[in-house]
Amino acid sequence: MKCVKCGSDKVDAKNYGRKAGTGIGVVAGAAGGYAGAGSGAASGAAAGAALGSFIPVVGNLVGATVGGIAGGIIGAFTGGTVGGVAGAKVGEIIDNNVLDNCVCLSCGHSFTKN
């Protein structure tokens, strides 16, 4: 790619939209994943309780607690990952179509890729 102003081939991408989209997506996805983790935590608690039943009396409580916490954490991580990937894709589209994403390192001119 060459600068549209000076013709230099020293061009870099700013990727502001992608960076912002990724950050927003991770936070929103993690929050959504954690909020929706109730079902994941319930499943984790049920699995933990089932596995914990092999240890009399305390096993169910410990298994359910550890399973519930693990389900919530896994929900938040999964949501954050999915949100980050989706946010990066949206940000990339914005970078390529809306923002002046390219910058010439020789003259400092910013321009779109297309």
PAMAR-511194 format. One record per residue: residue in one letter; x, y, z of N, C-alpha, C in turn. Coordinates in steps of 0.05 Angstrom, whole numbers, plus 5000, padded with zeros to 4 digits. Last residue first. Layout:
# residues N
{residu->A | n_x->X | n_y->Y | n_z->Z | ca_x->X | ca_y->Y | ca_z->Z | c_x->X | c_y->Y | c_z->Z}
...
END
This chain:
# residues 114
{residu->N | n_x->4811 | n_y->5042 | n_z->5025 | ca_x->4798 | ca_y->5039 | ca_z->4998 | c_x->4804 | c_y->5062 | c_z->4980}
{residu->K | n_x->4834 | n_y->5059 | n_z->5072 | ca_x->4847 | ca_y->5038 | ca_z->5056 | c_x->4836 | c_y->5037 | c_z->5028}
{residu->T | n_x->4838 | n_y->5129 | n_z->5084 | ca_x->4825 | ca_y->5104 | ca_z->5085 | c_x->4839 | c_y->5084 | c_z->5067}
{residu->F | n_x->4891 | n_y->5167 | n_z->5117 | ca_x->4873 | ca_y->5162 | ca_z->5096 | c_x->4860 | c_y->5134 | c_z->5099}
{residu->S | n_x->4936 | n_y->5217 | n_z->5141 | ca_x->4918 | ca_y->5195 | ca_z->5147 | c_x->4897 | c_y->5192 | c_z->5124}
{residu->H | n_x->5004 | n_y->5236 | n_z->5135 | ca_x->4977 | ca_y->5238 | ca_z->5125 | c_x->4961 | c_y->5213 | c_z->5132}
{residu->G | n_x->5057 | n_y->5234 | n_z->5150 | ca_x->5037 | ca_y->5236 | ca_z->5171 | c_x->5009 | c_y->5238 | c_z->5162}
{residu->C | n_x->5099 | n_y->5224 | n_z->5115 | ca_x->5088 | ca_y->5251 | ca_z->5116 | c_x->5067 | c_y->5256 | c_z->5137}
{residu->S | n_x->5118 | n_y->5172 | n_z->5132 | ca_x->5136 | ca_y->5192 | ca_z->5121 | c_x->5125 | c_y->5220 | c_z->5123}
{residu->L | n_x->5078 | n_y->5140 | n_z->5148 | ca_x->5099 | ca_y->5145 | ca_z->5168 | c_x->5119 | c_y->5165 | c_z->5157}
{residu->C | n_x->5010 | n_y->5150 | n_z->5139 | ca_x->5037 | ca_y->5150 | ca_z->5126 | c_x->5058 | c_y->5157 | c_z->5146}
{residu->V | n_x->4959 | n_y->5109 | n_z->5162 | ca_x->4975 | ca_y->5133 | ca_z->5166 | c_x->5002 | c_y->5129 | c_z->5153}
{residu->C | n_x->4892 | n_y->5086 | n_z->5159 | ca_x->4920 | ca_y->5084 | ca_z->5150 | c_x->4934 | c_y->5111 | c_z->5154}
{residu->N | n_x->4840 | n_y->5098 | n_z->5175 | ca_x->4856 | ca_y->5079 | ca_z->5190 | c_x->4885 | c_y->5078 | c_z->5183}
{residu->D | n_x->4795 | n_y->5140 | n_z->5181 | ca_x->4820 | ca_y->5142 | ca_z->5166 | c_x->4840 | c_y->5124 | c_z->5181}
{residu->L | n_x->4734 | n_y->5102 | n_z->5189 | ca_x->4757 | ca_y->5118 | ca_z->5199 | c_x->4779 | c_y->5119 | c_z->5179}
{residu->V | n_x->4700 | n_y->5070 | n_z->5156 | ca_x->4691 | ca_y->5095 | ca_z->5167 | c_x->4715 | c_y->5113 | c_z->5174}
{residu->N | n_x->4721 | n_y->5021 | n_z->5137 | ca_x->4700 | ca_y->5035 | ca_z->5122 | c_x->4694 | c_y->5063 | c_z->5131}
{residu->N | n_x->4760 | n_y->4999 | n_z->5170 | ca_x->4764 | ca_y->4997 | ca_z->5141 | c_x->4744 | c_y->5014 | c_z->5125}
{residu->D | n_x->4741 | n_y->5009 | n_z->5222 | ca_x->4768 | ca_y->5019 | ca_z->5213 | c_x->4769 | c_y->5020 | c_z->5183}
{residu->I | n_x->4693 | n_y->4981 | n_z->5221 | ca_x->4693 | ca_y->5010 | ca_z->5224 | c_x->4719 | c_y->5022 | c_z->5215}
{residu->I | n_x->4713 | n_y->4929 | n_z->5216 | ca_x->4695 | ca_y->4939 | ca_z->5195 | c_x->4694 | c_y->4970 | c_z->5197}
{residu->E | n_x->4741 | n_y->4926 | n_z->5264 | ca_x->4756 | ca_y->4924 | ca_z->5239 | c_x->4739 | c_y->4935 | c_z->5216}
{residu->G | n_x->4699 | n_y->4929 | n_z->5301 | ca_x->4719 | ca_y->4950 | ca_z->5300 | c_x->4735 | c_y->4950 | c_z->5274}
{residu->V | n_x->4675 | n_y->4879 | n_z->5291 | ca_x->4660 | ca_y->4904 | ca_z->5286 | c_x->4679 | c_y->4928 | c_z->5283}
{residu->K | n_x->4718 | n_y->4846 | n_z->5307 | ca_x->4707 | ca_y->4845 | ca_z->5279 | c_x->4692 | c_y->4870 | c_z->5272}
{residu->A | n_x->4722 | n_y->4860 | n_z->5361 | ca_x->4745 | ca_y->4864 | ca_z->5343 | c_x->4736 | c_y->4864 | c_z->5314}
{residu->G | n_x->4673 | n_y->4843 | n_z->5381 | ca_x->4680 | ca_y->4871 | ca_z->5381 | c_x->4703 | c_y->4877 | c_z->5362}
{residu->A | n_x->4678 | n_y->4787 | n_z->5375 | ca_x->4657 | ca_y->4801 | ca_z->5360 | c_x->4664 | c_y->4831 | c_z->5359}
{residu->V | n_x->4721 | n_y->4778 | n_z->5410 | ca_x->4724 | ca_y->4771 | ca_z->5382 | c_x->4703 | c_y->4786 | c_z->5365}
{residu->G | n_x->4698 | n_y->4797 | n_z->5459 | ca_x->4723 | ca_y->4809 | ca_z->5448 | c_x->4726 | c_y->4803 | c_z->5418}
{residu->G | n_x->4655 | n_y->4762 | n_z->5466 | ca_x->4650 | ca_y->4790 | ca_z->5462 | c_x->4674 | c_y->4804 | c_z->5450}
{residu->V | n_x->4682 | n_y->4713 | n_z->5473 | ca_x->4664 | ca_y->4717 | ca_z->5450 | c_x->4659 | c_y->4746 | c_z->5444}
{residu->T | n_x->4710 | n_y->4726 | n_z->5520 | ca_x->4724 | ca_y->4718 | ca_z->5496 | c_x->4707 | c_y->4722 | c_z->5471}
{residu->G | n_x->4669 | n_y->4738 | n_z->5556 | ca_x->4690 | ca_y->4758 | ca_z->5550 | c_x->4704 | c_y->4751 | c_z->5524}
{residu->G | n_x->4641 | n_y->4690 | n_z->5559 | ca_x->4628 | ca_y->4714 | ca_z->5549 | c_x->4648 | c_y->4735 | c_z->5541}
{residu->T | n_x->4682 | n_y->4657 | n_z->5581 | ca_x->4671 | ca_y->4651 | ca_z->5555 | c_x->4657 | c_y->4676 | c_z->5543}
{residu->F | n_x->4690 | n_y->4683 | n_z->5630 | ca_x->4712 | ca_y->4681 | ca_z->5611 | c_x->4702 | c_y->4675 | c_z->5583}
{residu->A | n_x->4638 | n_y->4678 | n_z->5653 | ca_x->4650 | ca_y->4705 | ca_z->5649 | c_x->4672 | c_y->4703 | c_z->5628}
{residu->G | n_x->4633 | n_y->4622 | n_z->5655 | ca_x->4613 | ca_y->4638 | ca_z->5641 | c_x->4625 | c_y->4666 | c_z->5634}
{residu->I | n_x->4675 | n_y->4609 | n_z->5689 | ca_x->4676 | ca_y->4599 | ca_z->5662 | c_x->4656 | c_y->4615 | c_z->5644}
{residu->I | n_x->4656 | n_y->4632 | n_z->5736 | ca_x->4681 | ca_y->4641 | ca_z->5724 | c_x->4682 | c_y->4633 | c_z->5695}
{residu->G | n_x->4609 | n_y->4602 | n_z->5745 | ca_x->4608 | ca_y->4631 | ca_z->5742 | c_x->4632 | c_y->4642 | c_z->5728}
{residu->G | n_x->4630 | n_y->4550 | n_z->5751 | ca_x->4611 | ca_y->4556 | ca_z->5730 | c_x->4609 | c_y->4586 | c_z->5724}
{residu->A | n_x->4662 | n_y->4557 | n_z->5797 | ca_x->4675 | ca_y->4550 | ca_z->5771 | c_x->4656 | c_y->4556 | c_z->5748}
{residu->I | n_x->4622 | n_y->4565 | n_z->5834 | ca_x->4642 | ca_y->4586 | ca_z->5829 | c_x->4655 | c_y->4581 | c_z->5802}
{residu->G | n_x->4595 | n_y->4515 | n_z->5831 | ca_x->4581 | ca_y->4540 | ca_z->5826 | c_x->4600 | c_y->4563 | c_z->5819}
{residu->G | n_x->4636 | n_y->4479 | n_z->5846 | ca_x->4624 | ca_y->4477 | ca_z->5820 | c_x->4609 | c_y->4503 | c_z->5812}
{residu->V | n_x->4645 | n_y->4496 | n_z->5899 | ca_x->4667 | ca_y->4498 | ca_z->5879 | c_x->4655 | c_y->4497 | c_z->5851}
{residu->T | n_x->4593 | n_y->4485 | n_z->5920 | ca_x->4605 | ca_y->4511 | ca_z->5921 | c_x->4627 | c_y->4515 | c_z->5900}
{residu->A | n_x->4586 | n_y->4430 | n_z->5910 | ca_x->4567 | ca_y->4450 | ca_z->5899 | c_x->4579 | c_y->4477 | c_z->5899}
{residu->G | n_x->4629 | n_y->4408 | n_z->5938 | ca_x->4627 | ca_y->4404 | ca_z->5909 | c_x->4608 | c_y->4424 | c_z->5897}
{residu->V | n_x->4616 | n_y->4424 | n_z->5990 | ca_x->4641 | ca_y->4434 | ca_z->5978 | c_x->4639 | c_y->4431 | c_z->5948}
{residu->L | n_x->4567 | n_y->4397 | n_z->5996 | ca_x->4569 | ca_y->4426 | ca_z->6000 | c_x->4594 | c_y->4437 | c_z->5986}
{residu->N | n_x->4580 | n_y->4343 | n_z->5986 | ca_x->4560 | ca_y->4357 | ca_z->5970 | c_x->4563 | c_y->4387 | c_z->5972}
{residu->G | n_x->4620 | n_y->4332 | n_z->6026 | ca_x->4625 | ca_y->4331 | ca_z->5998 | c_x->4606 | c_y->4346 | c_z->5981}
{residu->V | n_x->4604 | n_y->4329 | n_z->6079 | ca_x->4615 | ca_y->4355 | ca_z->6069 | c_x->4618 | c_y->4355 | c_z->6039}
{residu->V | n_x->4577 | n_y->4275 | n_z->6077 | ca_x->4569 | ca_y->4299 | ca_z->6092 | c_x->4579 | c_y->4324 | c_z->6079}
{residu->P | n_x->4625 | n_y->4233 | n_z->6042 | ca_x->4601 | ca_y->4237 | ca_z->6059 | c_x->4600 | c_y->4264 | c_z->6072}
{residu->I | n_x->4642 | n_y->4237 | n_z->5977 | ca_x->4653 | ca_y->4243 | ca_z->6004 | c_x->4629 | c_y->4249 | c_z->6022}
{residu->F | n_x->4611 | n_y->4231 | n_z->5933 | ca_x->4628 | ca_y->4209 | ca_z->5940 | c_x->4642 | c_y->4213 | c_z->5967}
{residu->S | n_x->4587 | n_y->4279 | n_z->5923 | ca_x->4572 | ca_y->4259 | ca_z->5939 | c_x->4588 | c_y->4234 | c_z->5946}
{residu->G | n_x->4616 | n_y->4310 | n_z->5889 | ca_x->4622 | ca_y->4312 | ca_z->5918 | c_x->4607 | c_y->4292 | c_z->5935}
{residu->L | n_x->4592 | n_y->4300 | n_z->5841 | ca_x->4619 | ca_y->4289 | ca_z->5846 | c_x->4626 | c_y->4290 | c_z->5875}
{residu->A | n_x->4544 | n_y->4326 | n_z->5852 | ca_x->4544 | ca_y->4298 | ca_z->5844 | c_x->4571 | c_y->4286 | c_z->5849}
{residu->A | n_x->4562 | n_y->4377 | n_z->5862 | ca_x->4548 | ca_y->4363 | ca_z->5883 | c_x->4548 | c_y->4333 | c_z->5877}
{residu->G | n_x->4584 | n_y->4391 | n_z->5813 | ca_x->4601 | ca_y->4390 | ca_z->5836 | c_x->4588 | c_y->4374 | c_z->5859}
{residu->A | n_x->4537 | n_y->4390 | n_z->5782 | ca_x->4559 | ca_y->4371 | ca_z->5776 | c_x->4577 | c_y->4368 | c_z->5800}
{residu->A | n_x->4510 | n_y->4432 | n_z->5807 | ca_x->4498 | ca_y->4405 | ca_z->5806 | c_x->4519 | c_y->4384 | c_z->5800}
{residu->A | n_x->4545 | n_y->4474 | n_z->5799 | ca_x->4538 | ca_y->4465 | ca_z->5826 | c_x->4527 | c_y->4437 | c_z->5827}
{residu->G | n_x->4544 | n_y->4477 | n_z->5744 | ca_x->4569 | ca_y->4471 | ca_z->5757 | c_x->4564 | c_y->4461 | c_z->5786}
{residu->S | n_x->4491 | n_y->4491 | n_z->5737 | ca_x->4501 | ca_y->4466 | ca_z->5725 | c_x->4526 | c_y->4458 | c_z->5739}
{residu->A | n_x->4492 | n_y->4540 | n_z->5763 | ca_x->4474 | ca_y->4519 | ca_z->5773 | c_x->4483 | c_y->4492 | c_z->5762}
{residu->A | n_x->4529 | n_y->4567 | n_z->5732 | ca_x->4536 | ca_y->4562 | ca_z->5760 | c_x->4518 | c_y->4541 | c_z->5771}
{residu->G | n_x->4500 | n_y->4570 | n_z->5684 | ca_x->4526 | ca_y->4556 | ca_z->5685 | c_x->4534 | c_y->4549 | c_z->5713}
{residu->S | n_x->4457 | n_y->4600 | n_z->5702 | ca_x->4452 | ca_y->4573 | ca_z->5692 | c_x->4478 | c_y->4557 | c_z->5692}
{residu->G | n_x->4486 | n_y->4646 | n_z->5716 | ca_x->4469 | ca_y->4633 | ca_z->5735 | c_x->4463 | c_y->4604 | c_z->5727}
{residu->A | n_x->4512 | n_y->4672 | n_z->5677 | ca_x->4526 | ca_y->4649 | ca_z->5688 | c_x->4509 | c_y->4635 | c_z->5709}
{residu->G | n_x->4494 | n_y->4718 | n_z->5658 | ca_x->4481 | ca_y->4694 | ca_z->5648 | c_x->4493 | c_y->4669 | c_z->5660}
{residu->A | n_x->4530 | n_y->4752 | n_z->5683 | ca_x->4502 | ca_y->4754 | ca_z->5689 | c_x->4487 | c_y->4729 | c_z->5681}
{residu->Y | n_x->4577 | n_y->4734 | n_z->5657 | ca_x->4575 | ca_y->4731 | ca_z->5687 | c_x->4545 | c_y->4733 | c_z->5695}
{residu->G | n_x->4565 | n_y->4748 | n_z->5605 | ca_x->4571 | ca_y->4720 | ca_z->5612 | c_x->4569 | c_y->4715 | c_z->5641}
{residu->G | n_x->4559 | n_y->4803 | n_z->5610 | ca_x->4537 | ca_y->4786 | ca_z->5601 | c_x->4541 | c_y->4757 | c_z->5608}
{residu->A | n_x->4611 | n_y->4815 | n_z->5625 | ca_x->4588 | ca_y->4823 | ca_z->5642 | c_x->4564 | c_y->4806 | c_z->5635}
{residu->A | n_x->4640 | n_y->4796 | n_z->5582 | ca_x->4645 | ca_y->4785 | ca_z->5609 | c_x->4622 | c_y->4791 | c_z->5627}
{residu->G | n_x->4618 | n_y->4828 | n_z->5541 | ca_x->4615 | ca_y->4799 | ca_z->5540 | c_x->4620 | c_y->4786 | c_z->5567}
{residu->A | n_x->4634 | n_y->4879 | n_z->5557 | ca_x->4606 | ca_y->4873 | ca_z->5554 | c_x->4601 | c_y->4843 | c_z->5554}
{residu->V | n_x->4691 | n_y->4872 | n_z->5557 | ca_x->4677 | ca_y->4881 | ca_z->5581 | c_x->4647 | c_y->4873 | c_z->5580}
{residu->V | n_x->4700 | n_y->4856 | n_z->5504 | ca_x->4709 | ca_y->4839 | ca_z->5526 | c_x->4693 | c_y->4846 | c_z->5551}
{residu->G | n_x->4679 | n_y->4899 | n_z->5474 | ca_x->4667 | ca_y->4872 | ca_z->5472 | c_x->4675 | c_y->4854 | c_z->5495}
{residu->I | n_x->4713 | n_y->4941 | n_z->5489 | ca_x->4684 | ca_y->4943 | ca_z->5496 | c_x->4672 | c_y->4915 | c_z->5494}
{residu->G | n_x->4761 | n_y->4920 | n_z->5467 | ca_x->4758 | ca_y->4927 | ca_z->5496 | c_x->4729 | c_y->4927 | c_z->5505}
{residu->T | n_x->4748 | n_y->4914 | n_z->5412 | ca_x->4756 | ca_y->4891 | ca_z->5428 | c_x->4753 | c_y->4896 | c_z->5458}
{residu->G | n_x->4736 | n_y->4967 | n_z->5398 | ca_x->4715 | ca_y->4946 | ca_z->5396 | c_x->4722 | c_y->4921 | c_z->5412}
{residu->A | n_x->4785 | n_y->4991 | n_z->5405 | ca_x->4763 | ca_y->5000 | ca_z->5422 | c_x->4741 | c_y->4978 | c_z->5421}
{residu->K | n_x->4815 | n_y->4963 | n_z->5366 | ca_x->4824 | ca_y->4964 | ca_z->5394 | c_x->4800 | c_y->4971 | c_z->5412}
{residu->R | n_x->4785 | n_y->4975 | n_z->5320 | ca_x->4789 | ca_y->4948 | ca_z->5328 | c_x->4797 | c_y->4946 | c_z->5358}
{residu->G | n_x->4790 | n_y->5031 | n_z->5317 | ca_x->4764 | ca_y->5019 | ca_z->5319 | c_x->4766 | c_y->4990 | c_z->5330}
{residu->Y | n_x->4846 | n_y->5038 | n_z->5311 | ca_x->4832 | ca_y->5049 | ca_z->5335 | c_x->4805 | c_y->5035 | c_z->5339}
{residu->N | n_x->4885 | n_y->5023 | n_z->5272 | ca_x->4867 | ca_y->5003 | ca_z->5284 | c_x->4853 | c_y->5013 | c_z->5310}
{residu->K | n_x->4927 | n_y->5046 | n_z->5242 | ca_x->4922 | ca_y->5055 | ca_z->5269 | c_x->4905 | c_y->5035 | c_z->5285}
{residu->A | n_x->4976 | n_y->5018 | n_z->5200 | ca_x->4948 | ca_y->5020 | ca_z->5207 | c_x->4945 | c_y->5028 | c_z->5236}
{residu->D | n_x->5025 | n_y->5050 | n_z->5157 | ca_x->5018 | ca_y->5034 | ca_z->5180 | c_x->4988 | c_y->5037 | c_z->5185}
{residu->V | n_x->5071 | n_y->5056 | n_z->5105 | ca_x->5044 | ca_y->5060 | ca_z->5114 | c_x->5038 | c_y->5041 | c_z->5137}
{residu->K | n_x->5115 | n_y->5069 | n_z->5064 | ca_x->5117 | ca_y->5067 | ca_z->5093 | c_x->5090 | c_y->5075 | c_z->5106}
{residu->D | n_x->5116 | n_y->5082 | n_z->5012 | ca_x->5105 | ca_y->5055 | ca_z->5019 | c_x->5108 | c_y->5050 | c_z->5049}
{residu->S | n_x->5094 | n_y->5146 | n_z->4988 | ca_x->5112 | ca_y->5129 | ca_z->5004 | c_x->5099 | c_y->5102 | c_z->5010}
{residu->G | n_x->5061 | n_y->5183 | n_z->4963 | ca_x->5070 | ca_y->5159 | ca_z->4948 | c_x->5088 | c_y->5140 | c_z->4963}
{residu->C | n_x->5038 | n_y->5226 | n_z->4986 | ca_x->5066 | ca_y->5229 | ca_z->4978 | c_x->5077 | c_y->5204 | c_z->4964}
{residu->K | n_x->4981 | n_y->5213 | n_z->4987 | ca_x->4991 | ca_y->5241 | ca_z->4985 | c_x->5019 | c_y->5242 | c_z->4974}
{residu->V | n_x->4971 | n_y->5160 | n_z->4993 | ca_x->4957 | ca_y->5174 | ca_z->4971 | c_x->4967 | c_y->5203 | c_z->4968}
{residu->C | n_x->5021 | n_y->5113 | n_z->5004 | ca_x->5008 | ca_y->5138 | ca_z->5014 | c_x->4995 | c_y->5152 | c_z->4990}
{residu->K | n_x->5009 | n_y->5045 | n_z->4986 | ca_x->5025 | ca_y->5070 | ca_z->4984 | c_x->5008 | c_y->5093 | c_z->4994}
{residu->M | n_x->5017 | n_y->4977 | n_z->5000 | ca_x->5000 | ca_y->5000 | ca_z->5000 | c_x->5018 | c_y->5025 | c_z->5000}
END
